Amino acid sequence: MARSVTCAVLIAAVALSGTTARAEGRWEVTRQSEEASAAGLEWLARNQGRNGNWESNDLGLVSVGALAFLSAGHSTETGRYRENVRRALDYVLVNAKSSGLLNISGSRRDMYNHGLSTFMLTQAYGMTNDKRIGRVLRKAIKVIIDTQCKDGGWDYTARRQSRGHDLSLAVMQAKALRGAMDIGIHIPRETVTQAISSVQNYYRTPRKDPDDLARRFGWRHQDARFPGRFTYNGGSSTTAMAAAGAVCLQEYGRYDDFRIYRSMQGVLGDIKGRMKVSQGRMPFDAYTMYYVSQALYQVGGKIWQDGYPRIRKALVDSQSRQATSGGRGAARQGWWADSRVGGKPGQLFGTAVAVFTLNIPNRYLPILQQGKAGLGRRAGRR
């Protein structure tokens, strides 16, 4: 579904980093990252609780917890943690509303929770073909189609309006639709076209000092002449939004869209200059890490090879430790998401996203399969 960007773009990405390419394959995983992932999974399993929801009623957060197990190859049918996957899925499926909406929090969480949960269900269904998931998933996809706003985006609440609210909502639903398409669910062409257009419209070029990249890469759009990034709502940009817009266009096959590379320039710069390693805390907040890790992988090539080892190491180094009995060292635990999500739900969010990120190289999820990220190859399913 996604591919590495053109050779010229990849060469430029290496020039930005000042590093050389590493051999593709086992460089993606280290003994330390495998240990960190295993400890994170153990924390998620130990703290899940009988209801499967980690003391959270946000179906989106519970779905990210399920996604962590799925990304490590566990499903309701296979793996050491299949019972944990089943409980998390049960919580989401049982709480699906008759309309198909996947949200039991306030209405302002409608499409956040719905988008994340629907995307997770596409991955779970692709791994198991569970008919129970399929029934809920088809209704959930219909909600996304029916609530798409006239400009192609989505609002916080599950209702069709004239304009969508922001890029994050658009990307969440677009990724869920992409996941559904991968497993054979029909999505109307106009829904996809409008969603892509909505995402592209959140790109901005705040500086009007042109460089020579458009000429070098053959970009013809007038905005391609200037540095720019995806933004939250047309104004300020964040690392999360730059990555979210890029991964969305990449997953929809817009491989040569200048917005992808322009935004990923900024993301690589943020990885090198803005991550903070503090024990127990995510190097980026969990929401940002969720999109950054996927963008690096789906764009692939040198961008993946340069960026992923940095975030992998930062995650390993920031994982919390707890002293073991008898003074035998410190056992790895989980991660906190950020200051906005506290308590066990905050640890769920941080730990789940960290485990998800550390397991991307395993390519268990349907959205990551078929091919490897590398120079001149297509990364992921097409």
N, C-alpha and C positions, 0 to 999 in steps of 0.2 A: 504494500500500500504506500509505503514511503520509499524514497531513494536518497542516495547520497547526492549532494549538489554537484554541479559541474566541476571538472578537474581544475579549471581556472579559479573558481571560487574556493575550492579546497586548498589550493596552493596559497591563495591569499590568506586563508584562515590560519595556516601554519605561520605565515609571515607575521601575522598579528601576535601569535603566541611566542615566537622565537624558539620553538621546539621542533624536533624532527618526529616523523611518524614512527609509531611502534608497531611491532608485528601484531596483526589481528589475531584474536583467539584468547589464549589463557591470560594475556595481560589484563583482560577485563575483570578478572577475579583474582583475589589474593587470599591467602590463608586467613589473614586478619579480617577481611570482609566477610568470608564465609562464617567465621566464628561470631562476628557481630550480628550477622543475619540470624544465625541459629539462636543466639541469646535473645534477640528481639522477638522471634517467633515464640520462644519459650515464655517470655514475659506476657505476650498477648494471650497465649493459651492459659497461663496461670491466673491472669486477672480478668478473664472474660466474664465469668459468672454464668449461672444456670440459664438466664434469659437470653444470653448471647449478645448483649448490647453494651457491655462495659460501662454500665450506669449512665448511658446516654440515650436520649430519645430522638436524636438527630439521625435519621436513617442514612444520611450521607456519611457521617462519621463511622457508623457501624459498617457501611459498605466498604469504606476504605480499609477497615479492619479485615473484612473478608478478602479484599483485593490483595492484601499482604500475603495471606496464606496461599491464595491462587497463584500469585507471582512466583512463589517458591515451589510450585508443582503439586500442592495439596488441593484436593477437591472433595466433594461429598463421597466420592467412590474410592479414592486412593490417597495414600500418604498418612503419616503419623498423626496429622492434625485434622483428619477428615471429620471428626465429630465437632471440632471447633468451627470448621467451615459450615457444617450443617446447621449449627445453632445460630450463627450469624445470618445465614441465608433465611432460616426460618423466621427470625425476627423481622427481617425486611419483608418477606413474602406475606406473613400473617398480618402485618400492619399496612399493607397496600389497601388503599381505599377502593370502593366499588367503581369509582370513576377511572381508576388506574393510577391516580396520583400517589407518589411515594414520599409522603411527608406527613408527620404527625406532630410537628412543632408548629409555631405560628405561621401564618400565611406568608410572611415576608421571607420564610425559608423554603417556600414551595419549590421553586425551580432550582435552587442550589441543591437541596437534598434530592430532588427528583433526578436532576442530571447526573449527579455522582452515582446514585443508586442504579439508575438505568444502565449507565456505562458498566458498572460492576456486573450487573445481571447478564449483559451481552457476553462478557468474558466467561462467566460461570456457565452459561448455556453453551458457549462454544467448546468448553472443556468437558461437559457432561451430557449435553443433549437431554437434560431433565425436562420432561413435559410440564411439570408443575412450574418451573421457572419460565418456560416458554409462554404459558398462558398469561402470567402476570406481565411478562416482558412486552408482549404484543399490545396490551392495553396501555402500558407505560409509554411505548413509542407513539401511540395514537395521541396521548396527551401532549407530547412534544410537538407533533405535527399540528394539532388543533390550536395550540396556544402560541404558535409563532406569530410575532407581530408583523404588521404590514411592511416594515422596513427589513424584515428577515431576521431580526433579533428576538429576544425574549425579555419579559419583565420578571421582577421578583416573584410576583403572584402568578398563579396558573390561570391566566386570562389573556385573550388576544387584544392587543391595543395597537395604536398607530405606530409607536416606536418602542424598540427594545431599550433596556436600561443601560447595559454596559457590556464590555467585551467578555468579562468573565462568565456571565450568564450565557452569552452566545456560544462560547467555546465549549462550555459544559454540555449543552444540548447537542452541539454539532458532533462532539466526540461520541456521545451516546448513539446518535444516528449512524455515524461511521462504523461503530462497533456492531450495530444491527445489520448494516449492509454486508459486513464481513461474514456474518453467519446466515445470510440468505433471506433476511427480512426486507421486503420491498419498501423503499422510501421514494415518494414522488420526486421527480426530477426538479420541479419548481421549488420544493422545500430545500433541497440541497443547494441549488443555485442562489436562492435568496439568503441562505445562511452564510455561504461563502462571501457573498457581496457585503453582508453585514459585518463580518469579521474584517474584511479589507478596508471598510470605511472607518475603522478605528485606528488606522495607521496615520501617523503625522510626521512631517518633516519640519521640526522647529527651527533648524538652521538653514539659511539660504546661501551657504557657501558650497558650491559644487565641488566634487572631486572627480577623478577620472574613472571610477568604477563602472558607471553606466556605459561609457565608451568601451571599456575593456571587456565587459560581459555581454554587451549588446542589448542592454535594457532600453526600451523605447518610451516607457511611461515618463511623463515630465517630472514626476516626483522622484524617480529613480536617480536623478542627478545629485540628490542631496542626502546626507545622513538622516536617518529617521528610525522610529520604533513604533511598535504597537502601543496604544494607550488604553487606559481604563475606560474613559468615556469621551475621548477626543481631546483631553487636556494633558494631565500629567501622565508620565509613563513609570512603570515599575519593572523590576526584573521578572516578576511573575507574568505580567501582561505581555511583555516582549516575547517571552518563551511561549505563552499560551497561544498567541496569534500565529507564531511560527509553526508550532507543532500542528495546529489545526489545518493550515494550508498545506503543510507537508503530507499529512495523512489523507488529504483529499486529492493528492496528486498534482498540486500546483508547484511542482518542483523548481521551476525556474522563475517563480515570482520573486522579484527583487526584495519584497518586504521580508521574506524569510531571512535572507543573508544579512540585510541591513539590521534587522532586529537581533540576530544571533551574534553580530559583532558586539553589540552592547551586552548581551548575556555573557559572552566569554569574558569581557572586561569586568563585569560584576563578579563573576566567579573568582577571578584573580584578585580583585580588590575589595570586595564587600563581604565575603564570608567571614564569620567569626566563630572560632573554635572555643567553646566553653563547655565543660563537662556537663552532660545531661541536656544541653540545649541544642536544637537544630542549628546547623551553620547558616542556613536561611530559614525563615519560618516554614512550617510544613507545607502550606499552600504553595509557596514559591518553589520549594524543592520538588513538589509533585509535578509541576509543569516544566521546570528546568531539566530534570532528568529525562523526561519523555522527549523534549525538544532536542536535546543532545543526541539521543539515540536515533530518532526518526530522521533528523538531518544527516547524521552519520559522518563518515569519512574522517577527515582531520579534526573537524569540530568535535566529534564524539571522542576521538582519540586524545585530544588535548584537554577537553573539559571534564570527561567522566572520571579519570583517575584523581582529579583534584577534589571533586565532591565526594567520591568514595572514601578517600583518605580523611577528609574533614568529618565525615559521618563516623568512621571508625574511631577517630581521635576524640570525638565529642560524646560518644556513648557513655552513659552514666555507669559508675561502678559502685559496688557495695562490698564492704569488707566481709571476708569469709571468716568462719570460726577457726580459731587456732592460729590466727595470723598468717594464713597461707595465701595471702594476696587479696585481690579484689575481683569479684564476679561481675561480668557485664550485665547490664539491665536494659532499660529502654531509653527513650528520648522524650523531652517535653516539646510540644509544638511551638508555642510562643505565649506571650502574656495574655493574649485575647481568649484563649481556651484553657481553662484551669481544671484542676482535679484529675480524676481518672480519664475523663474524655480527652483532656489535653495530652495526657501521656499516650492514650490510644492513638490520637491523630499523629503525634510526632513519631511514635514507634512504628506505626503502620506505614507511614510514608517512607521512613528510613529503610524498613525491610523491603518495601516495594522497589525503592531505588537500588538497593544492593542486589536485588534479584533480576533486574532488567537484563543483564547479560545472559541469563538462563533461557530467556525467550519462551517461557511457558505460555504466556498469555496470547490469545489469538491475534491481538493487535500488534504483537511484536514478532510474530513467526514468519517463516519462509524468507531466508536470506540473512545475511549479517551486515552490520554497518561497516563499510570499508570503502576505500578509494575506488571509484568507478563502478561500484555495485549499488544495487537497490536494497535498502534496509527495510525489512518488514514485509508484510503482505501487501500486494498491489491490488 
